[in-house]
Amino acid sequence: MLGHRFHDRRLLLRALTHRSILPETGDDYAESNEQLEFLGDAVLDMIVAEHLCRRFPRKQEGELSKLKAMIVSGKALQTVGRKLRIGDHIRMSENEARNGGRQRGSIIEDTLEALVAALYLDGGMNTAKRFIENHILTRLERLLREPVDHNYKSRLLEYSQARGLSMPVYRVVGESGPDHAKVFRVEVSINGQVLGSGMGKSKKAAQQHAAQVAMQTLTG
């Protein structure tokens, strides 16, 4: 599935461990994949950004940011994760699995990002880059043809850049619901001013909603 033989199998196990199973295994929070998800998100952003800068040396920052947002969107990552059948391999509680956890987009997306981090930690940047090129960047040409009017994060970024404002900053300010139906609340601010808040079943979805509200605030 990943095209890499792990030297440290514990990294792979951790990347595939959803927090719902921790009470059953007796492990603490550090054994779930949430910290790896955080690292994987950063590694993914960096590798995709580098690829886009090399591929499109004449494009401006706003255009590159829009392309990157398309490639690493929750929808795109969930599609890749489902194609790789990541859900079949996630360690989760029986209750989470019964409630559709193995097919839930947010869990698949988070696990994919955790796997990117595990590949990076075990095999280095080139290993993570090879996986991203083989499974995520291959979608670039098709994504370039898709409409992006619905991408409010990109529109908000372009709006702020065109007016010399700081980049939008997104912050998770709340979580609610059980693990199998988690809802995130995110606020977005520019120049320190909160312009919108949004809800979603994943952090990325909540960010999109917050950006949509912010655009409505800014443009009336």
C-alpha positions as CSV (number, residue, x, y, z in Angstrom):
1,M,0.0,0.0,0.0
2,L,2.7,2.5,1.0
3,G,5.7,1.2,-1.1
4,H,8.0,1.3,1.9
5,R,9.3,-1.3,4.4
6,F,9.3,0.2,7.8
7,H,12.5,-0.1,9.9
8,D,10.4,1.0,13.0
9,R,7.1,-0.8,12.8
10,R,5.9,1.1,15.8
11,L,5.6,4.2,13.7
12,L,3.3,2.5,11.2
13,L,1.2,1.0,14.1
14,R,0.9,4.5,15.7
15,A,-0.1,6.1,12.4
16,L,-2.9,3.6,12.0
17,T,-4.2,4.0,15.6
18,H,-7.3,6.0,16.2
19,R,-7.8,7.4,19.6
20,S,-11.0,5.6,20.2
21,I,-9.1,2.3,20.8
22,L,-6.9,3.7,23.5
23,P,-9.2,2.9,26.5
24,E,-9.3,-0.7,25.3
25,T,-5.5,-1.0,24.8
26,G,-4.6,1.0,28.0
27,D,-2.3,3.2,26.0
28,D,-2.1,7.0,26.5
29,Y,-2.8,9.8,24.1
30,A,0.8,9.7,22.7
31,E,0.1,6.3,21.1
32,S,-2.7,7.6,18.9
33,N,-2.0,9.1,15.5
34,E,-3.1,12.7,16.3
35,Q,0.4,14.1,16.8
36,L,1.6,12.3,13.6
37,E,-1.4,13.8,11.8
38,F,-0.1,17.3,12.8
39,L,3.4,16.6,11.5
40,G,2.1,14.9,8.3
41,D,0.0,17.9,7.5
42,A,3.1,20.1,7.6
43,V,5.3,17.7,5.6
44,L,2.5,17.4,3.0
45,D,2.2,21.1,2.7
46,M,5.9,21.6,2.2
47,I,6.4,18.9,-0.4
48,V,3.3,20.0,-2.4
49,A,4.4,23.6,-2.2
50,E,7.9,22.8,-3.4
51,H,6.5,20.7,-6.3
52,L,4.2,23.6,-7.4
53,C,7.0,26.2,-7.2
54,R,9.2,24.0,-9.5
55,R,6.3,23.1,-11.8
56,F,5.0,26.7,-12.1
57,P,7.9,29.1,-11.6
58,R,6.0,32.1,-13.1
59,K,2.8,31.8,-11.0
60,Q,2.2,34.3,-8.2
61,E,1.8,33.3,-4.6
62,G,-2.0,33.5,-4.6
63,E,-2.2,31.2,-7.6
64,L,0.1,28.7,-6.0
65,S,-1.8,28.8,-2.7
66,K,-5.0,28.1,-4.6
67,L,-3.5,25.1,-6.3
68,K,-2.1,23.7,-3.0
69,A,-5.4,24.1,-1.3
70,M,-7.0,22.0,-4.1
71,I,-4.4,19.2,-3.8
72,V,-4.4,18.9,0.0
73,S,-8.2,19.6,0.5
74,G,-10.1,17.2,2.7
75,K,-12.0,15.9,-0.3
76,A,-8.8,15.1,-2.3
77,L,-7.1,13.4,0.6
78,Q,-10.2,11.4,1.5
79,T,-10.4,10.2,-2.2
80,V,-6.7,9.1,-2.0
81,G,-7.2,7.4,1.3
82,R,-10.2,5.4,0.1
83,K,-8.4,4.4,-3.0
84,L,-5.6,3.0,-0.8
85,R,-8.3,1.3,1.5
86,I,-6.7,2.9,4.5
87,G,-10.0,2.5,6.5
88,D,-9.5,-1.3,6.4
89,H,-6.2,-1.0,8.4
90,I,-7.1,1.6,11.0
91,R,-7.0,0.4,14.6
92,M,-10.2,1.7,16.2
93,S,-12.7,0.7,18.8
94,E,-15.5,-1.8,17.9
95,N,-18.0,1.0,18.6
96,E,-16.3,3.4,16.3
97,A,-16.2,0.8,13.6
98,R,-19.9,-0.1,14.0
99,N,-20.7,3.6,13.6
100,G,-19.0,3.8,10.3
101,G,-15.6,5.0,11.4
102,R,-13.7,3.0,8.7
103,Q,-15.5,4.9,6.0
104,R,-15.7,8.3,7.7
105,G,-13.9,10.9,5.6
106,S,-12.3,12.9,8.5
107,I,-10.7,9.7,10.0
108,I,-9.4,8.6,6.6
109,E,-8.0,12.0,5.9
110,D,-6.3,12.3,9.4
111,T,-4.8,8.8,9.0
112,L,-3.4,9.5,5.6
113,E,-1.6,12.6,7.0
114,A,-0.3,10.5,9.9
115,L,1.0,7.9,7.4
116,V,2.9,10.7,5.6
117,A,4.5,11.6,8.9
118,A,5.4,8.0,9.7
119,L,7.0,7.6,6.2
120,Y,9.0,10.9,6.8
121,L,10.2,9.8,10.3
122,D,11.1,6.3,9.2
123,G,12.5,6.9,5.7
124,G,13.3,10.5,5.5
125,M,12.0,13.3,3.2
126,N,12.6,11.4,0.0
127,T,10.4,8.5,1.1
128,A,7.6,10.8,2.1
129,K,8.0,12.7,-1.2
130,R,7.9,9.5,-3.3
131,F,4.6,8.5,-1.6
132,I,3.1,12.0,-2.1
133,E,4.2,12.1,-5.8
134,N,2.8,8.6,-6.5
135,H,-0.5,9.0,-4.7
136,I,-1.4,12.7,-4.2
137,L,0.4,14.8,-6.8
138,T,-0.8,12.4,-9.6
139,R,-4.2,14.1,-9.2
140,L,-2.9,17.5,-10.0
141,E,-3.8,17.5,-13.7
142,R,-7.4,16.5,-13.0
143,L,-7.7,18.9,-10.1
144,L,-6.5,21.8,-12.3
145,R,-9.6,21.2,-14.4
146,E,-12.0,21.3,-11.5
147,P,-13.9,24.5,-10.6
148,V,-12.6,26.2,-7.5
149,D,-15.3,28.8,-6.9
150,H,-16.4,26.8,-3.8
151,N,-12.9,27.1,-2.3
152,Y,-13.5,29.9,0.2
153,K,-10.1,29.5,1.8
154,S,-8.4,30.4,-1.5
155,R,-10.8,33.3,-2.1
156,L,-10.2,34.7,1.3
157,L,-6.4,34.4,0.9
158,E,-6.6,36.2,-2.5
159,Y,-8.7,38.9,-1.0
160,S,-6.3,39.6,1.9
161,Q,-3.2,39.5,-0.4
162,A,-4.8,41.9,-2.9
163,R,-5.3,44.4,-0.1
164,G,-2.0,44.1,1.6
165,L,-3.4,42.3,4.7
166,S,-1.8,39.5,6.7
167,M,-2.6,35.9,5.7
168,P,-5.7,34.4,7.3
169,V,-5.1,32.5,10.5
170,Y,-7.4,29.6,11.4
171,R,-7.8,28.4,15.0
172,V,-9.8,25.5,16.4
173,V,-11.8,26.9,19.2
174,G,-14.1,24.0,20.1
175,E,-14.9,20.3,19.6
176,S,-18.2,18.6,20.3
177,G,-19.9,15.3,19.9
178,P,-18.6,11.7,20.3
179,D,-15.5,10.4,18.5
180,H,-17.6,8.8,15.8
181,A,-19.4,12.1,15.0
182,K,-17.0,14.8,16.0
183,V,-17.8,18.4,15.1
184,F,-15.1,21.1,15.0
185,R,-15.6,24.9,15.4
186,V,-12.9,27.1,13.8
187,E,-12.4,30.9,13.8
188,V,-10.5,32.7,11.1
189,S,-8.8,36.1,11.7
190,I,-6.9,38.6,9.6
191,N,-4.6,41.2,11.2
192,G,-5.7,39.9,14.6
193,Q,-9.4,40.5,13.9
194,V,-11.8,37.5,14.0
195,L,-13.9,37.7,10.8
196,G,-15.8,34.5,10.8
197,S,-16.4,31.1,12.5
198,G,-17.5,27.8,11.1
199,M,-18.5,24.3,11.9
200,G,-17.6,21.1,10.2
201,K,-17.1,17.3,10.6
202,S,-13.3,17.8,9.9
203,K,-11.0,20.7,10.7
204,K,-10.6,21.5,7.0
205,A,-14.4,21.6,6.5
206,A,-14.7,23.9,9.4
207,Q,-12.0,26.1,8.0
208,Q,-13.9,26.3,4.7
209,H,-17.1,27.3,6.5
210,A,-15.2,29.9,8.5
211,A,-13.7,31.4,5.4
212,Q,-17.1,31.5,3.7
213,V,-18.5,33.5,6.6
214,A,-15.5,35.8,6.6
215,M,-15.9,36.5,2.8
216,Q,-19.6,37.3,3.4
217,T,-18.5,39.7,6.2
218,L,-15.9,41.4,4.1
219,T,-17.9,41.7,0.9
220,G,-21.3,42.2,2.3
